[in-house]
Amino acid sequence: MRIFVSWLALAIAVAAALTACGSDEQSATTSSGRPPGVPVDVPRAGATGPGTVSWAQTMPVLDRRISAATSLAVRVEYSSTDHDNKPTVVTGGLFVPAGQAPQGGWPIIGFGHATVGVLSECGPTLDSSLRGAADLVYVLLSQGYAVAVSDYQGLGTPGDAEPTHPYLDATTEGHNIIDSVRAMRQMSPSNTSDKWAGFGVSQGGQAAWASNVLAASYGKGLNLVGTVAISPPADISKLSDKAWSSNLTKDQYGLYQWLLLALKHENPSLDLDSYRRGSATTNWTALSQCASRYSQERQQAADALTDADLRPDSATSREELERLLRERGLPKGLPTAPILVMYGGKDTLIDSAWTTAVIGANCSAGADLVASFQPDRGHADVDPGVAISWLEQQMQGSGSPSGCTNI
């Protein structure tokens, strides 16, 4: 059953997802590192391969609206693949609408959440509000979609000593999104369809876009019909130039620091002190936190940062950082299915020029892409008004004309 969703409700939900936060009071974990919950039987237990579920449990502290709107709401661990095609395990949440499924089953949304942090305790499914994504997940459920929410690799497993989340690594995120859809199909085989779409905001916009590019090769056996990417960091390689020229925005300080934290874990030989000094070094631990109990401390540390604290110490260091950031970009190739990209001209987190350039390159290469550039909007207030109707058109097979268009 689809419920009419007003533009305002959708806009509020997207804004909430783009300004994600968590509530520590609703994210307690057991001795196993998992939040409290009752084990749920896994269909085809023991199956192997990307997207197969190893365990599932209920989510007793989940947002009540989602609990009431679902016939299945479980937290799962499922197999996936990292950037280098090595097997990994990822956690996520699977939500199936209540009521009678339509013929063929509920279509699935592979949902990409916005930035929530890089530490293992930062995963959305550890939190009752899904770290700000609950409003948007509820909207999608109300429109008749089963929603698979990946925590992404390295998030959602409290207790890891290192920041194991490969932050803004598009290929890893894309794999995680596709495999969350496979996990949904395993947990609800009779009530869900093989037809799916990607929907993501901010970091999740990058993840959804990447899943679209990867779907032809990695997503075989599933039927991708389209993707919505809102405020996506489609190319972050130019952050190195901005840091070098002391031109990072205040909003980009935190993004940059979390990237350095993740890069150091993945590249042990990387010398962090080539990219930080002053208050960045002094307050490194505070800057690295994601839990709301540290929010004031982290904000104070972020407010103390200056351009000089985050400037690479040499041109060589700048070039090395640009190389590492470029490797995290969107996978090579065109989207498999149509994509709607929505972004703002006053975005102080992801420069709109970066997104425009990626869109231009895709269009020149023949992508089926709809661009919604909103010059007076920022990162968190993009007008998402056409997103739901556009998704519905893709699901019905009456979507966008081929090629690139602007709306």
Protein Blocks (a to p, Z undefined) as FASTA:
>chain_A
ZZdddfklmmmmmmmmmmgccdfklmcccfkopacddddddehihiacehiafbdcddfk
gcfklmmmpcbdcddddddddfkopacdddddddddedjddehiaaddddddddfbjbfk
lpfklpfklnoplmmmmmmmmnopacdddebghihpahiabdfbcghilklmmmmmmmmm
mmmmmmmmmlpcfbdcdddehjlmmmmmmmmmmmmmmmgoiacfbdcdehiafblklmmm
mmmnopacfklmmmmmmmmmmmmmmmmmlcfklmggcjllmmmmmmmpmbfklmmmmmmm
mmmpcfklmgcfbfklmmmmmmmmmmmmccedddfbdcdddddfklckbcfklmmmmmmm
mmmnopacdddddfkbcfklccfklmmmmmmmmmnopaccehjddZZ
